[in-house]
Each structure stands twice: as structure tokens, then as C-alpha cells.
Amino acid sequence: MSTIPVGGTTGHCHVSTAAIDEAAAWLASEDHLPSPIIPALRRRFGLTAVEACTAITEAADRRRRCH
């Protein structure tokens, strides 16, 4: 029996990963972000605080790749 959690080593299931991806894409495309950003992401995309932080990291990575 495998000891790898649901979602592999990330701990995220495919549903939460889709929400993280959607939030990251939105963050990367927005010029004016709400503040504070974590509660805004939690409300808008139904994320946990950890997932919101993951989305912020992914959005920053996307912005770096585009510039």
C-alpha cells in the first residue's frame, strides 16, 4: 500500500489544484490586487490559506516567465 497522500506529494486534490491554478492565473493577469490578498483569494476562489499562498507563488512564477 502506498503512503503517498491524495494529490501526490503536494497534498492537494485535483479540485483544489484547479482552483489554485485559476487563482494564480487571475493574480498574474491583474494590475490592481485587493488587500489583504489572502482573505480575498479565500473568498473569491474558495481556497484555504495554504492554497492561497500557493496561488500567490505560482502567480509570481508566471509573471517572471512572462517578463
Backbone as numpy.savetxt, mean C-alpha at the origin, in Angstrom:
# Nx Ny Nz CAx CAy CAz Cx Cy Cz
3.91 -30.21 5.82 3.08 -29.03 5.82 3.96 -27.78 5.82
3.59 -26.81 5.04 4.35 -25.58 4.91 4.10 -24.65 6.09
5.15 -23.94 6.48 5.01 -22.94 7.54 4.95 -21.52 6.99
4.93 -21.39 5.68 4.84 -20.07 5.06 3.40 -19.56 5.24
3.25 -18.32 5.74 1.91 -17.79 5.98 1.16 -17.51 4.69
-0.15 -17.31 4.81 -0.97 -16.91 3.67 -0.36 -15.66 3.07
-0.21 -15.62 1.76 0.42 -14.47 1.11 1.93 -14.61 1.02
2.43 -15.81 1.28 3.88 -16.02 1.22 4.56 -15.37 2.40
5.68 -14.75 2.16 6.43 -14.14 3.25 6.00 -12.73 3.57
5.10 -12.15 2.77 4.65 -10.79 3.03 3.60 -10.73 4.11
2.84 -11.80 4.29 1.76 -11.81 5.25 0.49 -11.17 4.73
0.50 -10.71 3.49 -0.68 -10.08 2.88 -1.38 -11.08 1.97
-2.70 -11.11 2.02 -3.43 -11.95 1.09 -3.59 -11.19 -0.23
-4.06 -11.87 -1.27 -4.16 -11.22 -2.58 -5.14 -10.06 -2.57
-6.15 -10.09 -1.72 -7.12 -8.99 -1.66 -6.46 -7.74 -1.09
-5.73 -7.89 0.02 -5.08 -6.72 0.61 -3.96 -6.22 -0.29
-3.29 -7.14 -1.01 -2.23 -6.72 -1.93 -2.81 -5.87 -3.04
-3.98 -6.21 -3.54 -4.63 -5.41 -4.58 -4.96 -4.02 -4.04
-5.43 -3.94 -2.82 -5.75 -2.64 -2.22 -4.48 -1.82 -2.01
-3.40 -2.48 -1.61 -2.11 -1.79 -1.45 -1.64 -1.26 -2.79
-1.73 -2.07 -3.83 -1.33 -1.65 -5.18 -2.16 -0.46 -5.65
-3.46 -0.51 -5.40 -4.34 0.58 -5.80 -3.98 1.86 -5.04
-3.75 1.74 -3.75 -3.37 2.90 -2.95 -2.03 3.46 -3.39
-1.07 2.59 -3.68 0.25 3.03 -4.13 0.16 3.77 -5.46
-0.64 3.24 -6.38 -0.82 3.90 -7.67 -1.46 5.28 -7.49
-2.45 5.36 -6.61 -3.11 6.63 -6.35 -2.12 7.62 -5.74
-1.36 7.18 -4.74 -0.39 8.06 -4.10 0.66 8.57 -5.09
1.14 7.67 -5.94 2.19 8.04 -6.90 1.69 9.05 -7.93
0.38 9.05 -8.18 -0.16 9.94 -9.21 -0.67 11.27 -8.67
-0.83 11.38 -7.36 -1.39 12.58 -6.75 -0.32 13.64 -6.49
-0.67 14.90 -6.76 0.23 16.01 -6.45 -0.01 16.54 -5.04
-1.26 16.54 -4.61 -1.62 17.06 -3.29 -2.20 15.93 -2.46
-1.48 15.54 -1.43 -1.89 14.42 -0.60 -2.54 14.91 0.69
-3.52 14.17 1.17 -4.15 14.55 2.44 -3.17 14.34 3.60
-3.40 15.08 4.65 -2.57 14.94 5.83 -3.46 14.87 7.06
-3.23 13.94 7.91 -2.22 12.88 7.90 -2.57 11.77 6.92
-1.56 11.23 6.27 -1.76 10.31 5.16 -2.20 8.91 5.59
-1.69 8.40 6.70 -2.04 7.03 7.11 -3.55 6.89 7.36
-4.17 7.75 8.17 -5.61 7.62 8.36 -6.39 7.81 7.06
-5.91 8.69 6.19 -6.59 8.92 4.90 -6.57 7.65 4.05
-5.43 6.98 4.00 -5.32 5.74 3.23 -6.19 4.64 3.85
-6.22 4.59 5.16 -7.04 3.58 5.83 -8.51 3.76 5.49
-8.97 5.01 5.51 -10.37 5.29 5.18 -10.67 5.04 3.70
-9.83 5.58 2.85 -10.10 5.53 1.40 -9.99 4.13 0.81
-9.01 3.34 1.28 -8.75 2.03 0.67 -9.00 0.86 1.61
-9.42 1.12 2.84 -9.70 0.05 3.79 -8.46 -0.71 4.22
-7.34 -0.02 4.33 -6.07 -0.65 4.68 -5.84 -0.65 6.19
-4.98 -1.55 6.62 -4.48 -1.48 7.99 -3.36 -0.43 8.00
-2.88 -0.09 9.18 -1.78 0.88 9.27 -0.52 0.33 8.59
-0.25 -0.95 8.78 0.93 -1.56 8.14 0.77 -1.56 6.63
-0.42 -1.89 6.14 -0.65 -1.88 4.70 -0.52 -0.47 4.13
-0.99 0.53 4.87 -0.86 1.92 4.42 0.62 2.30 4.31
1.42 1.87 5.26 2.86 2.15 5.20 3.50 1.45 4.00
3.06 0.24 3.73 3.55 -0.50 2.55 3.18 0.24 1.27
1.98 0.76 1.20 1.54 1.51 0.02 2.38 2.77 -0.16
2.71 3.44 0.91 3.55 4.65 0.84 4.93 4.30 0.31
5.50 3.20 0.79 6.81 2.76 0.31 6.77 2.41 -1.17
5.73 1.68 -1.58 5.60 1.31 -2.99 5.38 2.54 -3.87
4.62 3.51 -3.39 4.40 4.74 -4.15 5.70 5.50 -4.33
6.51 5.56 -3.29 7.82 6.23 -3.39 8.71 5.52 -4.41
8.68 4.19 -4.40 9.46 3.42 -5.38 8.98 3.72 -6.80
7.67 3.78 -6.99 7.12 4.09 -8.31 7.53 5.48 -8.78
7.47 6.44 -7.88 7.88 7.80 -8.24 9.35 7.87 -8.62
10.20 7.16 -7.88 11.63 7.14 -8.20 11.88 6.54 -9.57
11.15 5.47 -9.90 11.33 4.82 -11.22 10.90 5.72 -12.36
9.90 6.57 -12.10 9.36 7.43 -13.15 10.20 8.68 -13.37
11.02 9.04 -12.41 11.79 10.30 -12.53 13.24 10.05 -12.74
